[in-house]
Amino acid sequence: MPASPAPTPGVRLLTALAGAQLLVALDFSIIYVALPDIGAGLHFSTVALQWIVSAYAIFFAGFLLLGGQLADAFGAGRVFLAAQLLFAASSVGAALSGSAAPLIAARVGQGVAAALLVPATLGLLGAAYPPGPQRDRAVSVWGTTGAVGLALGVTAGGALLAAASWPWIFWINLPIVAVCLAAAGSALRSTGAAERVPVAVSATLCACTAVVAVVLACTELSRAHPSLPVASAALAAAALAGALLVLGRGRRRPLVPRSLLRVRTLQVACLAAALYMASFGAEFYLVTLYLQEVRAYSALAAGLAFLPLAGAIVVGNTVAGRLAGRMALQRLLAGAFTTGAGGLLVLALAAGSGGGYAAGILPGLLLSGLGQGMAFTGMFITGTRDLPPESNGTGSALVTTAQYTGGSVGLALLVLLHGERPAAPDFELAFLVTAVVAAAAAPLALLLLAPTGRGSGPATRQEQPSQPKTGGPR
């Protein structure tokens, strides 16, 4: 009797995966609009406030590759479950924090949970959806949810602060976790584990601590007498980077398998992801602080001001999802980053001129949102298209590691740029820098993904656009 075909993944699984991505993105951005209230309540300085964001982003980036290895070794479903439970526990800890140290510790826990959750989510997605139009559609939905979550997080944070207080930005995570686990259901048991091999815990700790040291060095540069802390942090980062190289050479399974480092689409996606978060990711921080500190917007008004950005991101995700099979990847990414850079330039001009929201800020948000929505979906389709099945978790984690490492370092440098008490000219310069960073990604994508004519294989399959997609809208 012939074997029956594998069932098509259902809406429930995609809901669980998209919900997990929403949770990760929401917790990165929802904190922005609450920073002034948290700083006043828990006595953070303006410069130290960035650590509420960076504690999450750094440990997210630092532990992602370990999360990818755990998903590949123990099964994506098991890691997905553990990550959701850790996310819930850390959210409770953050909501109950009465001082700075417990809040930072809870944010570290959330970052580690997110680092386990993202590769597990992508591992489940890769196992459930075969390469081609079906997976591209699923990645588009997943990417849309993540990019919109970044924008809606600011709006949701403003609404929660208007109705209640800052701890509720963490309590809101609990129902999202419950929905994700209920929707995933039996899919959490359907992904088997690969061969049990040692995972690179030591290398992960070295990588994560090195990133912490780099961000600490950038942060301390903005203080009055930074020499000794900056030198110490820089030396620590260099020593840890050296230790990471030594550990990588002596392991049967290094932190990043060498075969993955040769996949051209993955290389380009990692570079694009780092530049994406250093530019578009920093936009959330800059716009929120600018609206509240310079324009004197309330938390709710600042949150509502982000709604057009969320809508533009949805449009950008949809456009990228439709074009992914009809346009060469290098053209898609170059067009996305160029569009977004134009929006950031408009925001820089608005900050310099002091014009109204409708005439200056709104066009910048719409244009940058369209570009970043296209870029987010495009870079993840690029990064996952040529991954070998046994390395879905690790390869996908590498893209997100680059994304949030770039975001952490970029944010620290922007804080250094605008100083402790930024004024309108400081924001103008900061927006201009992010526009330059985003624009730099366009020629890099065109150059690095250009057809080489050396045949097919994992590193070159992306050079030929796939056949036009069939079926309904993404």
C-alpha positions as CSV (number, residue, x, y, z in Angstrom):
1,M,0.0,0.0,0.0
2,P,1.6,3.3,-1.0
3,A,2.5,5.7,1.8
4,S,0.1,8.6,2.2
5,P,1.6,12.1,1.5
6,A,2.7,14.1,4.5
7,P,0.0,16.5,5.7
8,T,0.3,20.1,5.0
9,P,1.2,22.2,8.1
10,G,-1.9,23.8,9.5
11,V,-2.8,27.3,10.5
12,R,-2.3,26.4,14.2
13,L,1.4,25.7,13.7
14,L,2.0,28.8,11.7
15,T,0.1,30.8,14.4
16,A,2.4,29.4,17.1
17,L,5.5,30.2,15.1
18,A,4.4,33.7,14.2
19,G,3.3,34.2,17.8
20,A,6.8,33.2,19.1
21,Q,8.4,35.7,16.7
22,L,5.9,38.4,17.9
23,L,6.9,37.7,21.5
24,V,10.6,38.1,20.7
25,A,10.2,41.3,18.7
26,L,7.7,42.8,21.1
27,D,10.0,42.4,24.0
28,F,12.8,44.2,22.2
29,S,10.8,47.3,21.3
30,I,8.0,47.6,23.9
31,I,10.6,48.7,26.4
32,Y,11.5,51.9,24.6
33,V,8.5,54.0,25.4
34,A,8.7,52.9,29.0
35,L,12.3,53.9,29.5
36,P,11.6,57.4,31.0
37,D,9.2,55.9,33.5
38,I,11.5,53.0,34.4
39,G,14.5,55.4,34.7
40,A,12.6,57.6,37.1
41,G,11.1,54.8,39.2
42,L,14.3,52.7,39.5
43,H,16.9,55.6,39.3
44,F,18.6,54.8,36.0
45,S,20.8,57.5,34.4
46,T,20.1,58.4,30.7
47,V,23.2,56.6,29.6
48,A,22.5,53.5,31.8
49,L,19.0,53.2,30.4
50,Q,20.3,51.6,27.3
51,W,21.3,48.5,29.4
52,I,17.6,47.7,29.8
53,V,17.5,47.3,26.0
54,S,21.1,45.9,25.6
55,A,20.8,43.3,28.4
56,Y,18.1,41.6,26.3
57,A,19.7,42.2,22.9
58,I,23.3,41.1,23.9
59,F,22.3,37.8,25.6
60,F,19.8,37.2,22.8
61,A,22.6,37.5,20.3
62,G,25.2,35.8,22.4
63,F,23.2,32.6,23.1
64,L,21.5,32.2,19.7
65,L,24.1,29.9,18.3
66,L,23.9,27.7,21.3
67,G,20.2,27.7,20.9
68,G,20.6,26.6,17.3
69,Q,22.8,23.8,18.3
70,L,20.4,22.7,21.1
71,A,17.5,22.8,18.6
72,D,19.5,20.6,16.1
73,A,20.7,18.2,18.8
74,F,17.6,17.8,21.1
75,G,14.8,18.6,18.7
76,A,13.2,22.0,18.0
77,G,10.0,21.1,19.7
78,R,11.6,20.5,23.1
79,V,13.7,23.6,22.9
80,F,10.6,25.6,21.9
81,L,8.7,24.5,25.0
82,A,11.7,25.2,27.4
83,A,12.2,28.6,25.9
84,Q,8.6,29.6,26.3
85,L,8.6,28.6,29.9
86,L,11.8,30.5,30.6
87,F,10.3,33.6,28.8
88,A,7.3,33.4,31.1
89,A,9.4,33.1,34.3
90,S,11.7,35.9,33.3
91,S,8.7,38.2,32.4
92,V,7.3,37.6,35.9
93,G,10.7,38.5,37.4
94,A,10.9,41.7,35.4
95,A,7.4,42.8,36.3
96,L,8.1,42.3,40.0
97,S,11.5,44.1,40.0
98,G,11.8,46.8,42.6
99,S,15.3,48.0,41.7
100,A,17.7,48.2,38.7
101,A,19.7,45.0,39.3
102,P,16.8,42.5,39.3
103,L,15.3,44.2,36.2
104,I,18.5,43.8,34.3
105,A,18.8,40.2,35.5
106,A,15.3,39.5,34.3
107,R,16.0,41.1,30.9
108,V,19.1,38.8,30.6
109,G,16.8,35.8,31.3
110,Q,14.4,37.1,28.6
111,G,17.3,37.4,26.2
112,V,18.5,33.9,26.8
113,A,14.9,32.6,26.4
114,A,14.6,34.5,23.1
115,A,17.9,33.0,21.9
116,L,16.5,29.5,22.5
117,L,13.1,30.4,21.0
118,V,14.1,31.8,17.6
119,P,16.2,28.9,16.3
120,A,13.6,26.4,17.7
121,T,10.9,28.3,15.8
122,L,12.9,28.3,12.6
123,G,13.7,24.7,13.1
124,L,10.0,23.8,13.4
125,L,9.3,26.0,10.3
126,G,12.0,24.4,8.3
127,A,10.9,20.9,9.2
128,A,7.2,21.6,8.5
129,Y,7.5,23.5,5.2
130,P,9.6,22.2,2.2
131,P,11.9,24.6,0.4
132,G,10.2,26.6,-2.3
133,P,7.0,28.7,-2.5
134,Q,5.4,27.1,0.5
135,R,8.4,27.8,2.8
136,D,8.8,31.3,1.3
137,R,5.2,32.1,2.2
138,A,5.6,30.8,5.7
139,V,8.9,32.8,6.2
140,S,7.0,35.9,4.8
141,V,4.3,35.5,7.4
142,W,6.9,34.8,10.1
143,G,8.9,37.8,9.0
144,T,5.8,40.1,8.8
145,T,4.9,39.2,12.4
146,G,8.4,40.0,13.7
147,A,8.8,43.3,11.9
148,V,5.4,44.4,12.8
149,G,6.0,43.3,16.4
150,L,9.0,45.7,16.5
151,A,6.8,48.6,15.5
152,L,3.6,47.6,17.5
153,G,5.7,47.1,20.6
154,V,6.1,50.8,21.0
155,T,2.4,51.5,20.4
156,A,1.4,48.7,22.9
157,G,3.9,50.0,25.4
158,G,2.4,53.5,25.2
159,A,-1.1,52.2,25.6
160,L,-0.2,50.0,28.6
161,L,1.6,53.0,30.3
162,A,-1.5,55.2,29.8
163,A,-3.8,52.6,31.2
164,A,-1.6,51.1,34.0
165,S,2.1,51.2,34.8
166,W,5.4,49.9,33.4
167,P,5.3,46.4,34.9
168,W,2.4,45.6,32.6
169,I,4.7,45.6,29.6
170,F,6.1,42.4,31.0
171,W,2.8,40.9,32.3
172,I,1.5,41.1,28.7
173,N,3.9,38.3,27.7
174,L,2.1,35.6,29.7
175,P,-1.0,35.3,27.5
176,I,1.2,35.3,24.4
177,V,3.2,32.4,25.7
178,A,-0.1,30.5,26.6
179,V,-1.5,31.0,23.0
180,C,1.8,29.9,21.4
181,L,2.0,26.7,23.5
182,A,-1.7,25.9,22.9
183,A,-1.5,26.5,19.2
184,A,1.7,24.5,18.7
185,G,0.2,21.4,20.3
186,S,1.4,18.1,19.0
187,A,4.0,19.8,16.7
188,L,6.3,20.1,19.7
189,R,6.6,16.3,19.8
190,S,6.9,15.8,16.0
191,T,10.5,17.0,15.5
192,G,13.1,14.5,16.4
193,A,16.6,15.2,17.6
194,A,19.7,14.7,15.6
195,E,22.7,12.7,16.8
196,R,23.5,13.8,20.4
197,V,26.8,15.6,20.3
198,P,28.5,18.1,22.7
199,V,27.3,21.7,22.3
200,A,29.7,24.6,22.4
201,V,28.8,26.1,25.8
202,S,32.3,27.5,26.5
203,A,32.5,29.1,23.1
204,T,29.0,30.6,23.6
205,L,29.9,32.2,26.9
206,C,33.1,33.6,25.3
207,A,31.2,35.1,22.4
208,C,28.5,36.6,24.6
209,T,30.9,38.1,27.1
210,A,33.0,39.6,24.3
211,V,29.9,41.4,22.9
212,V,29.1,42.6,26.4
213,A,32.6,44.0,26.7
214,V,32.4,45.8,23.4
215,V,29.0,47.4,24.3
216,L,30.4,48.3,27.7
217,A,33.4,50.0,26.1
218,C,31.1,52.0,23.8
219,T,28.9,53.0,26.7
220,E,31.7,54.1,29.0
221,L,33.1,56.4,26.2
222,S,30.2,58.8,26.9
223,R,31.1,59.3,30.5
224,A,33.4,62.0,31.9
225,H,36.5,59.9,32.6
226,P,36.3,56.8,30.5
227,S,39.9,55.8,30.0
228,L,40.3,52.9,32.4
229,P,36.9,51.2,31.9
230,V,37.1,51.5,28.2
231,A,40.7,50.1,28.0
232,S,39.7,47.2,30.3
233,A,36.6,46.4,28.4
234,A,38.5,46.5,25.0
235,L,41.2,44.3,26.3
236,A,38.7,41.8,27.7
237,A,36.9,41.7,24.3
238,A,40.1,41.1,22.5
239,A,41.1,38.3,24.9
240,L,37.7,36.7,24.7
241,A,37.8,36.8,20.9
242,G,41.2,35.1,20.9
243,A,39.8,32.4,23.3
244,L,36.8,31.9,21.0
245,L,39.2,31.2,18.1
246,V,41.2,28.7,20.1
247,L,38.0,26.9,21.3
248,G,36.7,26.7,17.8
249,R,39.8,25.0,16.4
250,G,39.8,22.3,19.1
251,R,36.2,21.1,19.0
252,R,34.6,18.3,17.1
253,R,31.6,20.5,16.7
254,P,32.6,24.2,16.6
255,L,30.2,27.0,17.5
256,V,29.6,27.6,13.8
257,P,30.1,24.6,11.5
258,R,32.7,25.5,8.8
259,S,30.3,24.3,6.1
260,L,27.8,27.0,7.0
261,L,30.4,29.7,6.7
262,R,30.8,28.9,3.0
263,V,27.1,29.3,2.1
264,R,27.1,32.6,0.2
265,T,23.4,33.5,0.9
266,L,24.0,33.0,4.6
267,Q,27.0,35.2,4.6
268,V,25.1,38.0,2.9
269,A,22.1,37.6,5.1
270,C,24.3,37.9,8.2
271,L,25.9,41.1,6.9
272,A,22.5,42.5,5.9
273,A,21.0,41.6,9.3
274,A,23.8,43.4,11.2
275,L,23.3,46.6,9.2
276,Y,19.5,46.2,9.4
277,M,19.5,46.3,13.2
278,A,22.2,49.0,13.4
279,S,20.1,51.3,11.3
280,F,16.4,50.3,11.3
281,G,16.5,48.7,14.7
282,A,18.0,51.9,16.2
283,E,15.2,53.9,14.6
284,F,12.8,52.8,17.3
285,Y,15.1,54.0,20.1
286,L,15.8,57.3,18.4
287,V,12.2,58.1,17.3
288,T,10.8,57.2,20.8
289,L,13.4,59.3,22.6
290,Y,13.1,62.2,20.1
291,L,9.3,62.4,20.4
292,Q,9.3,62.2,24.2
293,E,12.4,64.3,25.0
294,V,12.4,66.9,22.2
295,R,8.7,67.0,21.0
296,A,7.3,66.4,24.6
297,Y,5.0,63.7,23.4
298,S,3.3,61.5,26.1
299,A,4.1,57.8,26.2
300,L,0.7,57.1,24.6
301,A,1.1,59.8,21.9
302,A,4.6,58.5,21.1
303,G,3.2,54.9,20.8
304,L,0.4,56.0,18.5
305,A,2.9,57.9,16.3
306,F,4.4,54.5,15.4
307,L,1.2,53.0,14.0
308,P,1.9,54.2,10.4
309,L,5.3,52.6,10.7
310,A,3.7,49.3,11.6
311,G,1.4,49.6,8.6
312,A,4.2,50.4,6.2
313,I,6.2,47.4,7.5
314,V,3.3,45.1,6.7
315,V,3.2,46.5,3.2
316,G,6.9,46.0,2.8
317,N,6.8,42.4,4.1
318,T,4.0,41.6,1.6
319,V,5.8,43.2,-1.3
320,A,9.0,41.3,-0.5
321,G,7.1,38.1,-0.2
322,R,5.6,38.5,-3.6
323,L,8.8,39.6,-5.2
324,A,11.1,37.0,-3.6
325,G,10.5,34.4,-6.4
326,R,10.3,36.9,-9.3
327,M,13.3,39.1,-8.6
328,A,17.0,38.4,-7.9
329,L,17.8,38.5,-4.2
330,Q,20.5,41.1,-4.6
331,R,18.0,43.5,-6.3
332,L,15.4,42.9,-3.7
333,L,17.7,43.6,-0.8
334,A,19.4,46.6,-2.5
335,G,16.0,48.2,-3.2
336,A,14.8,47.5,0.3
337,F,17.8,49.1,2.0
338,T,17.8,52.1,-0.3
339,T,14.1,52.8,0.3
340,G,14.6,52.5,4.1
341,A,17.7,54.7,4.0
342,G,15.6,57.4,2.2
343,G,13.1,57.3,5.1
344,L,15.8,57.7,7.7
345,L,17.2,60.7,5.8
346,V,13.7,62.3,5.8
347,L,13.6,61.8,9.6
348,A,17.0,63.4,9.9
349,L,15.8,66.4,8.0
350,A,12.6,66.6,10.1
351,A,14.7,66.5,13.3
352,G,16.8,69.3,12.0
353,S,14.0,71.6,10.8
354,G,11.6,71.0,13.7
355,G,8.6,70.6,11.3
356,G,5.3,69.1,12.2
357,Y,4.5,65.4,12.5
358,A,2.5,65.1,9.2
359,A,5.0,67.1,7.1
360,G,8.2,65.6,8.3
361,I,8.1,62.6,10.7
362,L,5.2,60.7,9.0
363,P,6.7,60.5,5.5
364,G,10.0,59.4,7.1
365,L,8.2,56.6,9.1
366,L,6.3,55.4,6.0
367,L,9.3,55.3,3.8
368,S,11.6,53.7,6.3
369,G,8.9,51.2,7.3
370,L,8.4,50.1,3.7
371,G,12.1,49.6,3.3
372,Q,12.6,47.7,6.5
373,G,9.6,45.5,6.0
374,M,11.0,44.4,2.6
375,A,14.6,44.0,4.0
376,F,13.4,41.9,7.0
377,T,11.6,39.3,4.9
378,G,14.3,39.5,2.1
379,M,17.2,38.8,4.4
380,F,15.6,35.8,6.1
381,I,14.5,34.3,2.8
382,T,18.1,34.8,1.6
383,G,19.6,33.3,4.7
384,T,17.4,30.2,4.9
385,R,17.1,29.3,1.3
386,D,20.4,27.3,0.9
387,L,20.8,25.9,4.4
388,P,21.3,22.1,4.7
389,P,18.4,20.5,6.5
390,E,20.5,19.3,9.4
391,S,21.7,22.8,10.2
392,N,18.5,24.8,9.9
393,G,18.6,25.8,13.6
394,T,22.2,26.9,13.7
395,G,22.2,28.7,10.3
396,S,19.0,30.6,11.1
397,A,20.4,31.5,14.6
398,L,23.6,32.9,12.9
399,V,21.5,35.4,10.9
400,T,19.6,36.6,14.1
401,T,22.9,36.7,16.0
402,A,24.4,39.1,13.5
403,Q,21.1,41.1,13.6
404,Y,21.1,41.7,17.4
405,T,24.8,42.0,17.7
406,G,24.8,44.7,15.2
407,G,21.8,46.3,17.0
408,S,23.6,46.3,20.4
409,V,26.9,47.8,19.1
410,G,25.0,50.3,16.9
411,L,22.8,51.4,19.8
412,A,25.8,51.9,22.1
413,L,27.6,54.0,19.4
414,L,24.5,56.1,18.9
415,V,24.2,56.7,22.6
416,L,27.8,57.8,22.5
417,L,27.0,60.1,19.6
418,H,24.0,61.9,21.1
419,G,25.3,62.0,24.7
420,E,23.5,62.2,28.1
421,R,21.1,65.0,27.2
422,P,20.5,64.9,23.5
423,A,18.9,67.9,21.7
424,A,17.4,68.2,18.2
425,P,20.8,68.6,16.4
426,D,22.0,65.4,18.1
427,F,19.1,63.5,16.8
428,E,19.5,64.9,13.4
429,L,23.1,63.6,13.3
430,A,22.0,60.2,14.7
431,F,19.3,59.7,12.1
432,L,21.8,60.7,9.4
433,V,24.3,58.1,10.6
434,T,21.6,55.4,10.6
435,A,20.6,56.4,7.0
436,V,24.3,56.0,5.9
437,V,24.5,52.6,7.6
438,A,21.3,51.4,5.8
439,A,22.4,52.8,2.5
440,A,25.7,50.9,2.8
441,A,23.9,47.6,2.7
442,A,22.6,48.2,-0.9
443,P,25.9,48.1,-2.8
444,L,27.1,45.2,-0.6
445,A,24.1,43.1,-1.5
446,L,24.5,43.8,-5.2
447,L,28.2,43.0,-5.1
448,L,28.2,39.9,-2.9
449,L,25.1,38.3,-4.4
450,A,26.1,39.0,-8.0
451,P,26.1,36.0,-10.3
452,T,29.6,34.4,-10.6
453,G,28.9,31.9,-13.3
454,R,30.8,29.1,-11.4
455,G,28.0,26.6,-11.5
456,S,25.5,25.5,-8.9
457,G,25.8,24.5,-5.4
458,P,24.9,25.8,-2.0
459,A,26.8,29.0,-2.4
460,T,25.4,29.9,-5.9
461,R,21.9,28.6,-6.1
462,Q,20.6,31.9,-5.0
463,E,21.9,33.5,-8.1
464,Q,19.0,32.2,-10.2
465,P,15.6,33.4,-9.2
466,S,13.1,30.7,-8.6
467,Q,10.1,30.2,-10.8
468,P,7.1,32.5,-10.2
469,K,5.1,31.5,-7.2
470,T,1.6,30.0,-7.6
471,G,-1.3,30.3,-5.2
472,G,-2.8,33.0,-3.2
473,P,-1.3,36.1,-1.6
474,R,1.3,35.7,1.0
